[in-house]
Amino acid sequence: MEFKLNLGEPYKEIRDFLEFRMNKKDYRGFHILQHNRMTASKIKGLIDSFLEVGCDYIKLPKGDEYVASKNKGFKLVDYPDYEKFVKLVYTKNKQGTANSIKKNILPDLARMNIFDRYDVHLKKIDPFSKCESSFFALNKEYNKYYDDENLLSQLISTKIKLLFNDLIQCIFDILVDLKKLTLNEFLLFVTWVGKDYRNKKMDSNAILFLIKEYISLSKSQKEQINIEIKNFANPKANWQKILPKNEKKDYSNWKNESQQIFKALKEFSLFHLNESGDEISLKVFKDEKGNIVKFARSFQPKKEYFKNHNVEKNYKFELDHIVPFSLITNYESYMKIDNWQNMLYIDANTHSVKTKKRNKYIFLKKGLNYDLKMVAHDGEFLPLKNNENMLININKTDDILNYNNFLIKKYNL
């Protein structure tokens, strides 16, 4: 069944977009974590639990936990190390079942490079792969930080912020223009950031255009849109009954997931979430003189990049922050991170890889000749070659390397 929205021609752009989106298999859009309520303290609880089990690797059961009424599934008692781990996690965090830890929490933490997942031959699995794993282990990076609880908490907090980077920058751009963003606007439009629409990647400008048109609708028109989407994305609707579970559209699950992400935004220093949890705005910041700062969408850093690197705009390339925008905590860090010296003009494919890996490549290193490398904590890197997948002025190489080193030290990354 195809989704058709009953909205007139004056609002053709909203209608076309929502019809396109709701008819896509991945209609939910931007996906960060399967378990969005994960906090630094709860992640610390998982790390503690793993270390208390005392194994290099913990074996994972296959499938779902045993259910007596169905007489099938794994029995936790048959996996003593995993059983101990699950019980310890629940004691420390007051949440987490054998199924939810295996299916949701561990994959999320693998994407953050906190835990690693392995196949039956103990070969490390790509953290963004959806295949089932046989073992998991703590990423060795965390052992060297473990005795310093403050440093460990800071590292975990940074990992969480890196996952949100593209979303944070998009919301910031929108709020500078609109001053506020509602949960419904976030659900319908912002969660499509970075996804394709009309052969282009949806950025903050395209999303802002749609939200402005949506704001101009009457209250009854907005309610009608919600009703039509809810009715279409009702898993109990007749047309969905014959579909397999993974192909069904479910408005309630989609909204719950978006709501969890929306509420998680209050953990970011840039934003203020209202008491009812359905509207977000920019926090009030002051400069070093105590004056209230009025943020504006500044194109100056981008202009300075093109001027200093003496490169022309190229539709195949995208300007990217090396140390991600989501690590901004105040006005001072905003000025330092949203700076031309913290940017690189990289091709769309490299940018896509970096985005899929949730911006983990934050260290800039020299390669051969004038080549560069974007390196992650785990040593994985993206090779950058000038005039191929990167456009820079080679005379500015030392400047951007030194600036990256300055930011890494200043923000203890």
N, C-alpha and C positions, 0 to 999 in steps of 0.2 A: 504494500500500500504506500502511495506517495503522499507526503505532507504538502498540503496547500493551505496558505494563510489567507483568511478573508480580510484583506487590508487594501484600501483603494490606491489608485495611481499616484496621488501626491506623496505616498510613503513607499514607493516602489523599491527603494534601496534597502529599507528594513525588511520588507516582504521577501525580496529576492534572496537576501542573505540568510534569513531564518529558514526559508524553505530549503536552501542549499544545505545549511548546517544540519537541520533535523533529518534530512534524507541521507546523511553520511553515516557510515557504520561507526565512525569515531566521533559522533555528534557531541560527546562530552567535552571534547577539546583538550585544553591544556591540562596535563597530568603531572603532578609533582610527586606526591607520596600516596601510597595506599592507606597509610595510617597517619593522617595529618596532625594528630594531637601529640606527636612525638616531641618531647622536650629534651634539653641537654641533661637534666637530672635523671630522666627515665632512660636515656641512652647510657648514662653512667651506670645505672642499675643493671642493664643488660651486659655491659662490659664486666662489671664486678661478678655477675653470675657466671659468666663464661670462665673467668679466672678461678673462681671457687670450685668449679667442676674439675679443673686441673688436667684437661686433655689438650693435646695439640690440635685435634680435630674432633668435632662431635658429629656422629652419624645421624642422619635425618631419616625418618620413616617416609614411606611412599603413600600417596593418597590421603584420605581423611581419617580422623580418629574413629575408632570402633563405636558403632551405634547398635545397641541391642535389638531395637525394633527392625533394623535392616539386616542384622547379623553379618555385617561386613565392615572392613576398615582395620587400621592398625591398632594394636594395643600398646599403650605407652609403656607398660611394664617390660615389654620386649626390647625397649631402647633405653637402658638404665641411665646413660649419660645425658640423653636428651630429656628424660623424665626429671632428672635432678635439676637440669638447667631451667626447665619450665617452672618447676616449683620455686626455685630461687627467684626467678624473675617476678613471679606473682607475689612472693613475700615482700620484695623490695618495691615493686611498682604498683601493686594492687590491681594489676590487669595483665592480660595475656594468657591465651589458651594454647594448647599444643598446635591446633590448626592455625590460629591467627598469627602466632610467632613465625611459623614455617612459611605460610602463604603471603603474609603482608609485611610483618615487621622486618624479618631478615632480608627480603628483597630490597626494602627501602634503605636499610643500613648498608647493603652492598652498593647501592647507587651513591651513597655518601662515602664509600671506601672505608667504612668503620669495620664491617665484617666482610670476609670473602667467602664466596660459595664455590663448591667444587663438584665435579662429576664423580662417577663411581671409580674412576682411575686416579682421583685426586688431581685432576687437571682443573685449573682455575676457570670459572665460567664468566663470560662477559657480564658485568653487573646489570646491563640493560637488556639482557636476554631473558625471555619469559619461560625458558625451559626449567624443568624441575631439577633440583640439586640433590646430591647424595650426602654431602658433608658441608660443614661450615667451620670457619675459624676466625679469630680476631686478627684484623690487619696488623701486621707487625709495627706499623707506624705508631700505634697507640701505646705500645709497651714502653717506649722511651719517654712518654709524657705522663705515664701513669702515676708516678710518685708526686707530681705537682698537680694537685686537684684544680687549682685556678687555671693553670695553663691548659689542662685537659678540657675543662668546661668551655674555655675560650675557643679551643680548636673545634669542639663539637658544634658550638654556636656558629662558627664560621662556615662549617660544612652545611648546616641547615640554610644559612643565608645564600650560599652559592646555588643551591637548588632553586631558589626563588628569583634569581637575578633578572631574567627577561621580563618576568611578571612585574617585579618591583619598578623597573624603569618605565614600563608601559603605564602603570598606575600613577607614577609620579608625573609623567607628561600630561596625563588626563586631569589630574588634580590641580596642576598649575593653571590649567585653562578653565576647568569647571568648578573648582573649589570643593566639590563633594562628589562621591560616587556611591550609589546604592547597591545593595546586594543583588537586586534584580538586574541592574545594568551590568554588573560584574558577571553574573550567571549567563546572560544572553549574549554578551559581546566580548568582554575582556578575556574570558577563558578560551577564546579562539586566537589569542595572540601567537604569532609565529606559525600559524597553520595556513594552508593554501586556500585562496579564494580568488577565482577569476585569474588563475595562473600567476598570482602574486602572493607573497607572504604578507599576512596581515600584521601591520605595525601599528603603533600608537596613533598615527595620523588617520589611518583608515578606520580604526575602532572609534576614535573621537568623533569622526564624521557621523557614524551610525548612532552613537549615543546622543549626539545633539539632535538628530532627527527624532529619535525615540522620546527625548524630553519634550518635544513639541506636540506629542500625542496627548489626547485627553485621557483622563483617568479611566474612563470606560473602555477606550481603545486598548490601553495597556492591560486592563483586566481581561479583555477578550483574547488578547495574544496569549496570556498565561493559561486561560481556559483551553484554548485550542491546542497548545503545546502539551498540556497535562493530559488531555483526552487522547491525543495521538501517542504520547509516550507512556501509556498505561499498559504495563505488562499483562494485565488481565483482559485487555481489549481482544475482541474476537480475531482480528487480523494477526495478532501476535501469538495466539495460542499454538499455532503450528510451528513457530520458529524455535530453534534451539536456544537454550538459556543465554549463551554468549552473544546472540544476535538480537535479543529483545531490547527495546528501549524502555528505560525506567526513569521517569521524571523525578520521582522522590529520591532515588539513589544519587542521581545527577545533582540535584539541589543540595542534598546532605553533604556530598563531597565538596561542592563549591562553597558551601557555608563554612565547612571546616577550614578550607584554605583562607577564606575571607577573614575569619576570626583569628587565624594565625598571624595575620598582618599586624596585629597590635603588638607583636613581639619586635617589630622593626621600628627603630627610633624615628623614622620619617613620618609615621602615620598615627592618627588618633581615631579609635573606633568608638562610636557612641554607645551609650549604656544598653540600648536594645540590640546592638550588634548587627544592625542592618544598614549602616552608613559610615563611610570612612572619609577622613579629610587629612590635610597636611598639618602636622604639629607646628606650633609657633616657635621659631628659632630667633636667636639674637646673635649679632656679630660681636667681634671683640670689644666694640665700644658700647655694647648694650642696646644697640638699636635693633628693632624688630626687622627681620629679613623678609622681604617679599620675593619669593621665588618666581623666576620667569623661565620660560623655555629658551635656554641660551644656545644659540647656534655658534657662538664665538669660539668655543674649543674646536669645533669642526672646521671652521674657517681657518683657524690658526694651524691646524694639522695640514690642510692642503697648501697653505702658504709656506710653512716651514719645510715641508717635504717636497714642495714644488711638483705636486702630482695633480692630474686632472681627474674629475669625477668620472667613474666608470660604472655603468649599471650592473656589471658582473661582480662588483666588489662591495663590501659593507664595512663601515667604520665600527670598530669593536673596542670596548674597554678591556684592557689587559687584567688589571685588578678590578673585579666586577663592581658595578653600580650598587648592587644590593648590600655592599659592606659599608655604605655611607651611614654614619650615626649622628652627625651634626653638621652645622654649616661649614666648619673648618674642613671636615673630611669630604664634604660635597665639593668644595673648591679644589681640593687636592686630587680627588679621584676623577671628577668630571673635568679633566685637564688634557690638552692635546698630547702631552708627553706620556699619558697613560692610555694612548690609543694606537691601534694599528689598522691599516686599510687592507683587509684580507678578503679573499674570494669567497663567494657564497657557499661553496662546498666545504671549505675549511671552517667557516663560521657555523655551518650546519652541524659538523662533527663536534665542534666545541660546545654548541648548545645542547646537543644530545647527551654529551658527557657532563651536563650541568655545570659548565664553566669551571672545571677543576684545574685547568691549565692557567695558573696565575703567576708563575715564575718565568721571566724572560731570560734566555741564555744565548750566548754566541754559538753559531754553528761554524761550518767551514766558510772561509772567505767572509762575505758579507751576509751570509745566511743567518737566520735566527731560529730559535726553538722556544715554543711555549711549553713549559714543563709542569707536571702535576706533582703533588707530594709523593706519590708512589713511584715516581721516576718516568712514567709514561709521558710522551711528548708529541707535539704536533710540529713537523718540520716546516719552516717558512723560507721560501726562496724568492728573492726580489725579482719583480717583473714576471713572476709566474703565479704564485698564490698570495703574494704580498706586494704592496707598492709603498716604498719608502725612499727617502733621501739618504743614501749610505753615509753621508757626512753627519747625519743626526743619530746614527746607530748608538754611539756611546752615550748620547744624551738620554735616549729612551731606556737604555740598559741601566744607567745610573739612577734614573727616576724610579724605575721598577724596584730596584734594590732599596731605595729610600722608602717607598711605600710599604714594602715587605717588612722592613725593620720597624717603621713607625707604628704599623698596626699589628705587629707581632704575628705575621702570617706564616 
